[in-house]
Amino acid sequence: MSKLITAWLRLFARFFDNIWWPWWSNTHWNSSKEDDLPIADEDIVTGVVSLRRECMRLYEKFSWTGDGIEELFDSILPPPQAYRKSLAGQIVDDCDGFHSVVYHVLSKSGFESYLLTAHTRSVSHCALLCKIDEMWHVCDYFTVYPGFETAAEAIEDYNKNFVEVYQAKGEVFYNALIKYNYNKGKLRSTSLEEIDA
């Protein structure tokens, strides 16, 4: 891929992930905002092993379905609402919806978490970045990648694996991080500089 095309794709991804996506998701889901929701005892995560177990359990409820026209084909269901849907017995959503459920479970278990996007020329995806026992991990469905001391290292490792796992054409050219503010009930973008400061 030429450098010019990569630069344009990165610019578009930066605008979409950091500005449009959080704003549109907050706007779209505002009328059905869920109050902060405690998690069931069985969903409490205590470490990496229990995170894997929880993700496998949640994945059994998951049915991938792309966002429709009413969501302009892509919006993030806020974590408390995503978790509420999972309590109903089935998670019918796309990758950001599944990882939004995991985000809520981890946050309510006391772990720092962020939705993480990865963009390549052929594939875009949303996973989750989290800090457990002072180590940063990327969780992608029921796979929890090895931990690193910094979020940047964890993301760099994930990007290499992502290309192979998703058979992407070319390297990951952009990552974004989204967090949920439980006090304001809003999603917002953040940066590695904020996280690894």
VENJONOR-V815664 format. One record per residue. N is the residue number from 1. RES is the residue in one small letter. PHI is phi in whole degrees, 0 to 359 (999 if undefined). PSI is psi in whole degrees, -180 to 180 (none if undefined). NEAR is the number of other C-alpha atoms within 10 Angstrom. Layout:
{{N;RES;PHI;PSI;NEAR} {N;RES;PHI;PSI;NEAR}}
//
This chain:
{{1;m;999;135;9} {2;s;291;157;6} {3;k;297;-35;8} {4;l;294;-45;9} {5;i;297;-43;11} {6;t;300;-42;15} {7;a;297;-42;12} {8;w;293;-43;11} {9;l;297;-41;17} {10;r;295;-41;18} {11;l;297;-44;12} {12;f;296;-45;13} {13;a;298;-40;22} {14;r;298;-45;15} {15;f;296;-48;12} {16;f;297;-51;15} {17;d;288;-38;20} {18;n;267;-25;18} {19;i;244;-64;13} {20;w;296;-51;14} {21;w;299;-51;20} {22;p;296;-42;22} {23;w;298;-49;18} {24;w;296;-41;18} {25;s;297;-45;20} {26;n;298;-42;20} {27;t;293;-47;12} {28;h;296;-42;17} {29;w;264;3;17} {30;n;300;-39;13} {31;s;290;-21;8} {32;s;247;32;8} {33;k;303;133;15} {34;e;264;133;16} {35;d;298;158;11} {36;d;308;130;14} {37;l;241;121;15} {38;p;292;157;15} {39;i;259;156;18} {40;a;292;152;10} {41;d;305;-37;8} {42;e;292;-16;7} {43;d;264;-4;20} {44;i;293;130;18} {45;v;260;134;23} {46;t;245;-12;14} {47;g;181;-170;14} {48;v;297;-42;19} {49;v;297;-45;10} {50;s;289;-28;13} {51;l;296;-46;22} {52;r;302;-46;18} {53;r;298;-44;15} {54;e;296;-42;19} {55;c;296;-39;24} {56;m;295;-40;15} {57;r;295;-44;13} {58;l;294;-36;22} {59;y;296;-30;16} {60;e;297;-25;11} {61;k;270;-7;17} {62;f;271;132;20} {63;s;232;109;14} {64;w;295;127;14} {65;t;216;125;12} {66;g;294;149;14} {67;d;295;143;16} {68;g;269;-173;10} {69;i;298;-34;8} {70;e;296;-21;9} {71;e;257;14;14} {72;l;52;35;11} {73;f;69;0;9} {74;d;192;112;16} {75;s;214;153;23} {76;i;264;121;28} {77;l;288;122;24} {78;p;305;146;28} {79;p;310;-47;30} {80;p;298;-39;25} {81;q;291;-38;21} {82;a;296;-42;24} {83;y;294;-41;25} {84;r;303;-43;17} {85;k;298;-38;17} {86;s;294;-30;17} {87;l;292;-23;14} {88;a;285;-8;9} {89;g;113;-16;12} {90;q;212;140;14} {91;i;252;100;23} {92;v;255;100;18} {93;d;192;-174;19} {94;d;257;-164;21} {95;c;298;-39;22} {96;d;289;-30;24} {97;g;293;-44;28} {98;f;298;-48;30} {99;h;287;-19;29} {100;s;291;-36;28} {101;v;297;-48;24} {102;v;297;-39;28} {103;y;305;-48;30} {104;h;296;-45;26} {105;v;300;-45;26} {106;l;293;-45;25} {107;s;299;-44;20} {108;k;286;-13;19} {109;s;269;-2;17} {110;g;96;16;14} {111;f;251;140;18} {112;e;290;131;16} {113;s;218;155;25} {114;y;212;141;24} {115;l;287;137;25} {116;l;236;125;23} {117;t;258;153;22} {118;a;224;129;22} {119;h;239;129;23} {120;t;237;180;22} {121;r;298;-33;15} {122;s;251;-20;13} {123;v;220;138;15} {124;s;235;147;16} {125;h;205;155;16} {126;c;241;128;25} {127;a;234;-150;23} {128;l;215;137;25} {129;l;251;133;27} {130;c;213;156;23} {131;k;247;116;22} {132;i;232;127;19} {133;d;52;46;10} {134;e;66;14;12} {135;m;236;141;15} {136;w;269;131;23} {137;h;233;153;26} {138;v;252;132;26} {139;c;249;122;25} {140;d;235;102;21} {141;y;56;-117;19} {142;f;259;11;15} {143;t;261;126;13} {144;v;247;114;19} {145;y;284;158;19} {146;p;305;153;14} {147;g;275;153;20} {148;f;226;160;17} {149;e;290;-30;13} {150;t;238;154;17} {151;a;297;-38;21} {152;a;300;-42;15} {153;e;294;-40;14} {154;a;296;-41;20} {155;i;291;-41;24} {156;e;300;-43;13} {157;d;296;-44;17} {158;y;299;-42;23} {159;n;302;-39;21} {160;k;295;-45;12} {161;n;293;-37;13} {162;f;303;-45;21} {163;v;301;-41;19} {164;e;286;-49;12} {165;v;299;-42;10} {166;y;261;9;13} {167;q;47;50;11} {168;a;285;151;16} {169;k;270;104;13} {170;g;91;174;14} {171;e;280;166;17} {172;v;291;124;22} {173;f;257;-11;15} {174;y;201;139;19} {175;n;236;147;22} {176;a;226;158;20} {177;l;233;132;22} {178;i;238;135;23} {179;k;237;162;21} {180;y;244;127;23} {181;n;267;107;12} {182;y;293;-29;16} {183;n;290;-39;8} {184;k;265;-15;7} {185;g;66;39;16} {186;k;225;145;19} {187;l;273;147;22} {188;r;207;154;17} {189;s;281;155;17} {190;t;219;-177;16} {191;s;225;162;14} {192;l;300;-35;14} {193;e;299;-40;9} {194;e;293;-41;7} {195;i;288;-47;13} {196;d;271;8;10} {197;a;297;none;7}}
//
